[in-house]
Amino acid sequence: MFKRFLMVFLTLIIAVGAVLLAAKHPTGPNTVSYDEPAGLWISIGMIIVLFLPPLILSLFSKRVVRIISAVYQTFVVISFLGMIPIGFLSPHHVGASVIAILGAFVSIASVIVTLKVDSNKK
């Protein structure tokens, strides 16, 4: 249980870090930036709210709950994978792309840990 929670929490921290790094170099007037802190706080709040289900589901050990959590986390993996090319296309967002690669690896590891933990006890 602790491994699953820690992996999902680490993914949450990386996602918040990606938003903070993306806010450092905004690409237009409708993006997150440090000039508008309310929008930045709303974005971070939305990320935290969207990570609450996998955080809560990581506390349970039933197989069905773990599968639901893994499916939910695959959407996070897809989001990080979508960020990778966007970071390489912009000269200021290479750091965001590196964070996205790190987030994708951690998210994939989180899905694997979610599905594999406690399966050896049978």
C-alpha positions in Angstrom: 0.0 0.0 0.0 2.8 2.4 0.9 4.6 1.8 -2.4 1.5 2.6 -4.5 0.7 5.7 -2.5 4.3 6.9 -2.7 4.4 6.4 -6.5 1.1 8.2 -7.1 2.2 11.0 -4.8 5.6 11.3 -6.6 3.7 11.6 -9.9 1.5 14.3 -8.4 4.6 16.3 -7.4 6.1 15.9 -10.9 2.9 17.1 -12.4 2.8 20.2 -10.2 6.4 20.8 -11.0 5.6 20.6 -14.8 2.9 23.3 -14.4 5.3 25.5 -12.4 8.0 25.1 -15.1 5.5 25.7 -17.9 4.4 28.9 -16.1 7.9 30.2 -16.2 7.8 30.7 -20.0 4.2 31.3 -21.1 3.6 31.0 -24.8 0.6 33.3 -25.1 -2.0 35.3 -23.3 -4.2 32.3 -22.5 -1.6 30.1 -20.8 -0.6 29.7 -17.2 2.0 32.3 -16.0 3.3 33.8 -12.9 1.8 37.1 -14.0 -1.6 35.8 -13.1 -1.3 33.9 -9.9 -5.0 33.1 -9.6 -4.9 31.1 -12.8 -1.7 29.3 -11.6 -3.3 28.4 -8.3 -6.5 27.1 -10.1 -4.3 24.9 -12.4 -2.4 23.5 -9.5 -5.7 22.9 -7.6 -7.2 21.1 -10.5 -4.2 18.8 -10.8 -4.5 18.0 -7.1 -8.2 17.3 -7.4 -7.6 15.1 -10.4 -5.0 13.1 -8.5 -7.2 12.5 -5.5 -8.9 9.4 -6.9 -5.7 7.5 -7.6 -4.3 8.6 -4.2 -7.4 7.3 -2.4 -7.6 4.1 -4.5 -3.9 3.4 -3.7 -4.9 2.8 -0.1 -7.0 -0.2 -0.9 -5.7 -3.7 -1.8 -8.6 -5.3 -3.7 -7.8 -6.3 -7.2 -10.7 -4.5 -8.8 -9.7 -1.3 -7.1 -6.1 -1.7 -8.2 -7.2 -2.2 -11.8 -9.4 0.9 -11.7 -6.5 2.9 -10.3 -4.2 1.6 -13.0 -6.6 2.5 -15.8 -7.0 6.0 -14.3 -3.2 6.3 -14.1 -2.8 5.4 -17.7 -4.5 8.6 -18.6 -1.8 10.4 -16.6 0.8 8.5 -18.6 -0.8 9.6 -21.8 -0.9 13.2 -20.6 2.9 13.2 -19.9 3.6 11.5 -23.2 1.6 14.3 -25.0 3.8 16.9 -23.2 7.1 15.5 -24.5 6.9 16.7 -28.2 5.4 20.0 -27.1 8.5 20.7 -25.0 10.9 19.9 -27.8 9.1 22.2 -30.3 9.6 25.3 -28.2 13.1 26.5 -27.4 12.2 27.6 -23.8 10.3 24.4 -22.9 13.1 21.8 -23.1 13.0 21.6 -19.3 9.3 20.9 -19.5 9.9 18.1 -21.9 12.5 16.6 -19.5 10.0 16.8 -16.7 7.4 15.1 -18.9 9.8 12.2 -19.7 10.5 11.8 -16.0 6.8 12.0 -15.3 6.0 9.4 -17.9 8.6 7.0 -16.5 7.4 7.5 -12.9 3.7 7.1 -14.1 4.5 3.9 -16.0 6.3 2.6 -12.9 3.3 3.5 -10.8 1.0 1.6 -13.0 3.3 -1.4 -12.9 3.6 -1.2 -9.1 -0.2 -0.8 -8.7 -0.8 -4.0 -10.7 2.0 -6.1 -9.3 1.9 -5.3 -5.6 0.3 -8.0 -3.4 -0.2 -10.3 -6.4 2.5 -12.7 -5.0 0.6 -13.3 -1.7 -1.8 -15.7 -3.4 
